[in-house]
Amino acid sequence: MTWAVARFTFREAVRKKVLLGALVLSVGFLVVYALGAQLSYNDFAIHNPTMRGPAGVGSLKPVIASALSLAGLYVVNFLAGALAIFTAVGTIASEIDSGTLHAILPKPIHRRDVVLGKWLGYAIMLVIYLALMATGVLLIIYVTWGQAQPQPLLGMALMSLSTLLLLSLTILGGTVFGVLANGIVVFMLYGVGLMGGFVEQIGKLLSNDTMVNVGIVTSLIIPSDVLWKMASYVMQSQALLAQAVTTPFFGSSAPSSAMIVYAIVYTAVAVVLAVLIFNRRDL
């Protein structure tokens, strides 16, 4: 029954206007991004016609290409996270309010199948969306700059985990709050995670331990942004890593296996809590 609910949820999600709007804007983003990548390469080629030499101006090519790819992937990661929240925000809460679940649950469907099926349906849609968008960004950089980024599959896997974490929080919120309250709470948490990542990166840049600790605590509260930092690290070229660049937008340190495990457990616990709360909630 879980898979049946997942198939229905996937089809329902694809038909939603919010997804259609997101797809149109996403295609628009890729078009603008491709134009920007081509124009930036043309300008670079004009000023650096040889683009050769490990220590000369040619060494800037992989640095710029990697930085451009990470800038595009940062936007993709944000869009995927926002899409996870806005598509799933009313998946349970609105159906409770409208009475839709009263017509479904008397049939031989367990409540856990409803929660798990909805999570799985949205998860498949979101992973497909993120994979297509991230692949588009990487292909654009490869075609325009002739540079391939390392470990794209691992990077996309970490980005997908960040998106699924936000999906799990949204599903959990739907079992507790109404639609509006759920959207506000989860999106604010998402913003807190982003801001915590900024604070930590700036703290590293300024050698401020207090700011770094604030960022670490924030990443424990909601580890969505730290997963992006890990993904951005593994997809950076060696040339960019050698620059030891510290920015609020991508990571410059090796990912922690413990944090990855924590994020996986965090995501799983959110889903389990959603099932337990929904099982005991009066409809």
Backbone torsions as a table, in degrees:
resi	resn	phi	psi	omega
1	MET	NA	-31.3	178.7
2	THR	-59.2	-44.9	-178.9
3	TRP	-66.7	-35.2	177.8
4	ALA	-64.4	-43.5	176.7
5	VAL	-64.3	-37.9	179.8
6	ALA	-63.4	-43.9	179.1
7	ARG	-62.3	-43.9	179.3
8	PHE	-63.9	-42.4	-179.5
9	THR	-65.2	-39.8	178.7
10	PHE	-61.7	-47.5	179.3
11	ARG	-63.5	-40.9	179.5
12	GLU	-64.3	-41.2	-179.7
13	ALA	-65.1	-39.7	-179.2
14	VAL	-65.0	-31.6	-178.8
15	ARG	-81.4	-11.2	-176.6
16	LYS	-67.5	142.0	179.9
17	LYS	-66.3	-29.9	-179.3
18	VAL	-64.3	-36.2	177.7
19	LEU	-70.5	-40.5	178.2
20	LEU	-60.6	-45.3	177.4
21	GLY	-61.3	-41.2	179.4
22	ALA	-63.9	-39.3	-179.8
23	LEU	-66.5	-42.0	178.8
24	VAL	-62.1	-46.7	179.4
25	LEU	-66.3	-34.7	179.7
26	SER	-66.4	-42.9	176.1
27	VAL	-62.2	-41.7	176.8
28	GLY	-60.2	-40.7	177.5
29	PHE	-61.4	-45.5	-178.7
30	LEU	-63.5	-37.6	178.3
31	VAL	-64.0	-48.0	179.3
32	VAL	-64.3	-40.2	-179.8
33	TYR	-63.6	-42.9	178.7
34	ALA	-63.2	-40.9	177.8
35	LEU	-62.8	-44.7	178.9
36	GLY	-63.5	-41.0	179.3
37	ALA	-63.9	-41.3	-179.7
38	GLN	-68.0	-43.8	-180.0
39	LEU	-64.4	-40.0	179.4
40	SER	-66.4	-36.3	177.7
41	TYR	-68.2	-41.7	179.1
42	ASN	-59.4	-42.4	179.2
43	ASP	-65.6	-41.1	179.1
44	PHE	-64.2	-42.3	-178.5
45	ALA	-66.1	-34.6	179.2
46	ILE	-65.3	-43.0	-176.7
47	HIS	-84.0	-18.1	-179.5
48	ASN	-134.1	73.9	-172.7
49	PRO	-65.3	-29.5	-178.4
50	THR	-81.0	-45.9	-179.6
51	MET	50.6	43.1	180.0
52	ARG	-129.3	162.2	175.7
53	GLY	99.9	123.8	-177.0
54	PRO	-64.5	-25.8	-177.2
55	ALA	-111.7	-1.5	-177.5
56	GLY	-92.5	-163.6	-178.2
57	VAL	-64.2	-25.2	179.5
58	GLY	-61.8	-25.1	-179.6
59	SER	-68.2	-15.3	177.4
60	LEU	-73.3	-20.8	-174.9
61	LYS	-59.2	-53.6	178.3
62	PRO	-66.0	-27.6	177.9
63	VAL	-65.9	-50.0	-179.0
64	ILE	-66.3	-42.0	-179.8
65	ALA	-61.8	-42.7	179.4
66	SER	-66.4	-42.0	179.0
67	ALA	-63.5	-40.3	178.5
68	LEU	-65.5	-40.5	179.5
69	SER	-64.7	-40.1	179.8
70	LEU	-68.6	-35.0	176.3
71	ALA	-62.4	-43.3	177.4
72	GLY	-65.8	-41.9	-179.8
73	LEU	-67.8	-31.1	175.8
74	TYR	-61.0	-43.5	177.8
75	VAL	-64.6	-43.0	178.8
76	VAL	-59.8	-43.7	179.7
77	ASN	-61.8	-42.0	178.1
78	PHE	-65.0	-44.4	-179.7
79	LEU	-62.4	-41.5	179.7
80	ALA	-64.4	-40.7	177.7
81	GLY	-64.5	-44.7	178.3
82	ALA	-64.1	-39.5	179.2
83	LEU	-64.7	-37.9	177.8
84	ALA	-59.8	-40.7	-178.5
85	ILE	-71.5	-49.5	-170.3
86	PHE	-76.5	-25.5	177.4
87	THR	-81.1	-32.0	-175.3
88	ALA	-101.7	-1.3	-172.1
89	VAL	-60.8	-32.4	-178.1
90	GLY	-109.7	12.8	-171.8
91	THR	-62.1	-32.1	177.5
92	ILE	-112.2	-44.2	-176.2
93	ALA	-60.0	-45.3	-178.3
94	SER	-69.0	-32.1	179.8
95	GLU	-74.1	-28.7	173.5
96	ILE	-68.9	-46.3	-178.3
97	ASP	-64.6	-38.2	-176.7
98	SER	-83.8	-12.4	-179.7
99	GLY	85.1	7.3	-179.1
100	THR	-59.8	-38.5	-177.8
101	LEU	-67.2	-21.9	177.4
102	HIS	-63.8	-31.3	-179.8
103	ALA	-82.0	-18.0	-176.9
104	ILE	-95.4	-46.7	-169.6
105	LEU	-70.0	-28.1	175.5
106	PRO	-62.3	-21.9	176.4
107	LYS	-74.0	169.8	-176.2
108	PRO	-71.8	61.5	176.7
109	ILE	-125.8	121.2	177.5
110	HIS	-73.7	151.8	179.3
111	ARG	-61.9	-34.9	179.1
112	ARG	-64.0	-32.9	177.6
113	ASP	-65.6	-34.3	178.2
114	VAL	-64.7	-49.3	-178.2
115	VAL	-65.7	-49.9	-177.5
116	LEU	-66.5	-37.7	179.5
117	GLY	-66.2	-43.3	178.1
118	LYS	-65.0	-42.0	178.0
119	TRP	-60.6	-45.0	-177.6
120	LEU	-66.0	-41.8	179.6
121	GLY	-61.5	-46.9	177.9
122	TYR	-67.6	-36.5	-179.2
123	ALA	-62.0	-43.5	179.0
124	ILE	-61.3	-45.8	180.0
125	MET	-61.2	-45.0	-175.8
126	LEU	-68.5	-39.9	179.4
127	VAL	-65.8	-40.0	176.8
128	ILE	-62.4	-45.9	179.4
129	TYR	-59.3	-49.4	-177.3
130	LEU	-63.9	-42.2	-179.1
131	ALA	-62.9	-42.5	-179.9
132	LEU	-66.0	-44.0	-178.5
133	MET	-67.4	-45.3	-179.7
134	ALA	-64.6	-40.9	177.3
135	THR	-62.6	-39.4	177.7
136	GLY	-60.2	-44.6	178.8
137	VAL	-62.5	-46.4	-178.2
138	LEU	-65.6	-37.5	178.1
139	LEU	-67.4	-38.2	178.7
140	ILE	-60.9	-45.0	179.2
141	ILE	-66.5	-37.6	-180.0
142	TYR	-66.3	-41.9	-178.4
143	VAL	-71.4	-43.2	-175.3
144	THR	-81.1	-42.1	-175.5
145	TRP	-104.1	-11.9	-179.4
146	GLY	69.9	25.9	-177.0
147	GLN	-122.7	127.1	175.2
148	ALA	-99.9	139.8	-179.2
149	GLN	-91.0	146.0	-177.2
150	PRO	-74.4	152.1	172.2
151	GLN	48.6	52.6	-179.1
152	PRO	-65.4	-35.1	-178.2
153	LEU	-67.4	-42.2	177.5
154	LEU	-64.8	-41.7	178.6
155	GLY	-62.0	-44.3	179.3
156	MET	-67.5	-32.2	177.2
157	ALA	-64.2	-41.9	178.5
158	LEU	-68.0	-38.6	176.0
159	MET	-64.5	-39.1	178.1
160	SER	-64.4	-39.4	178.0
161	LEU	-62.6	-40.1	176.7
162	SER	-60.9	-43.2	179.7
163	THR	-66.4	-41.7	-179.8
164	LEU	-68.6	-31.0	175.0
165	LEU	-62.2	-44.8	178.3
166	LEU	-67.0	-36.7	175.6
167	LEU	-60.9	-44.3	-178.9
168	SER	-63.2	-42.4	177.1
169	LEU	-62.4	-38.7	-179.8
170	THR	-67.3	-42.9	177.2
171	ILE	-62.4	-43.2	178.0
172	LEU	-61.4	-45.2	179.5
173	GLY	-61.5	-32.8	179.4
174	GLY	-66.7	-21.3	177.8
175	THR	-86.4	-9.1	-176.4
176	VAL	-115.2	-45.6	-173.4
177	PHE	-107.4	170.1	168.4
178	GLY	-75.7	176.4	-175.1
179	VAL	-60.7	-51.9	-176.3
180	LEU	-63.6	-47.5	-179.4
181	ALA	-62.3	-40.2	179.6
182	ASN	-62.4	-46.1	179.5
183	GLY	-61.1	-43.1	-179.4
184	ILE	-64.6	-46.8	-176.4
185	VAL	-63.4	-49.3	-175.8
186	VAL	-69.4	-40.8	-179.7
187	PHE	-67.0	-35.6	176.2
188	MET	-66.7	-38.3	174.9
189	LEU	-61.5	-41.9	177.0
190	TYR	-58.5	-44.7	178.0
191	GLY	-64.3	-38.6	177.8
192	VAL	-62.3	-41.1	177.9
193	GLY	-61.7	-43.9	178.0
194	LEU	-62.8	-44.6	-179.3
195	MET	-66.0	-38.6	177.5
196	GLY	-61.5	-38.5	176.6
197	GLY	-64.6	-40.9	176.5
198	PHE	-60.4	-46.9	-177.3
199	VAL	-61.5	-42.6	-179.0
200	GLU	-64.6	-44.6	-179.3
201	GLN	-65.0	-41.6	177.8
202	ILE	-66.1	-37.2	176.6
203	GLY	-61.4	-39.0	176.3
204	LYS	-65.3	-40.0	-179.4
205	LEU	-64.4	-37.7	-178.0
206	LEU	-94.4	0.7	-176.3
207	SER	56.9	41.9	-179.6
208	ASN	-104.3	105.1	-176.1
209	ASP	-64.6	-33.2	-179.6
210	THR	-62.9	-45.8	179.1
211	MET	-64.9	-38.4	178.3
212	VAL	-64.2	-42.5	-180.0
213	ASN	-66.0	-36.9	176.0
214	VAL	-61.2	-43.0	178.0
215	GLY	-63.4	-39.1	179.8
216	ILE	-65.7	-44.1	178.2
217	VAL	-62.2	-41.4	178.9
218	THR	-62.8	-39.1	180.0
219	SER	-67.6	-24.4	175.3
220	LEU	-77.6	-33.3	178.1
221	ILE	-68.5	-45.3	176.4
222	ILE	-146.8	103.1	-172.0
223	PRO	-86.2	26.1	-178.4
224	SER	-67.0	-43.6	-176.4
225	ASP	-72.5	-35.0	-179.0
226	VAL	-66.8	-28.6	175.3
227	LEU	-66.9	-38.3	175.1
228	TRP	-63.9	-42.0	179.2
229	LYS	-59.9	-39.4	177.4
230	MET	-65.5	-44.3	179.8
231	ALA	-61.6	-42.7	-178.8
232	SER	-66.8	-30.8	178.9
233	TYR	-67.9	-47.4	-175.3
234	VAL	-70.8	-19.7	-179.3
235	MET	-98.3	4.3	177.1
236	GLN	-78.9	144.6	174.0
237	SER	-71.9	156.7	178.0
238	GLN	-61.6	-31.9	179.5
239	ALA	-64.3	-40.0	178.8
240	LEU	-73.4	-39.2	177.7
241	LEU	-60.9	-35.5	-179.3
242	ALA	-65.7	-23.0	178.5
243	GLN	-75.9	-15.8	-179.6
244	ALA	52.7	45.5	-178.0
245	VAL	-77.3	130.5	175.8
246	THR	-111.5	115.3	178.3
247	THR	-133.6	162.9	176.7
248	PRO	-71.8	-8.5	-168.6
249	PHE	-103.8	-22.2	176.1
250	PHE	-147.4	155.0	-172.3
251	GLY	-80.1	152.7	179.2
252	SER	-127.9	16.3	178.3
253	SER	-133.8	155.8	-176.0
254	ALA	-64.5	142.2	179.5
255	PRO	-68.0	148.8	179.5
256	SER	-94.3	125.4	177.8
257	SER	-61.6	-35.5	179.7
258	ALA	-63.1	-39.6	179.7
259	MET	-68.3	-36.1	176.8
260	ILE	-63.4	-45.1	177.9
261	VAL	-62.1	-41.5	178.8
262	TYR	-60.4	-42.7	-179.4
263	ALA	-66.1	-37.9	177.8
264	ILE	-65.0	-45.6	178.7
265	VAL	-64.0	-41.4	178.7
266	TYR	-57.2	-46.8	-180.0
267	THR	-63.5	-45.4	-179.0
268	ALA	-64.7	-41.0	179.7
269	VAL	-63.8	-39.7	178.6
270	ALA	-60.7	-41.2	179.2
271	VAL	-67.8	-43.4	179.7
272	VAL	-62.2	-44.1	177.7
273	LEU	-61.9	-39.2	177.7
274	ALA	-60.6	-42.2	178.5
275	VAL	-64.4	-46.1	-177.7
276	LEU	-64.5	-43.7	-179.4
277	ILE	-67.2	-42.3	-178.9
278	PHE	-66.0	-34.3	177.8
279	ASN	-62.7	-30.8	-175.3
280	ARG	-101.7	-2.1	-176.2
281	ARG	-82.5	138.2	175.0
282	ASP	-76.4	131.4	178.8
283	LEU	-101.7	NA	NA
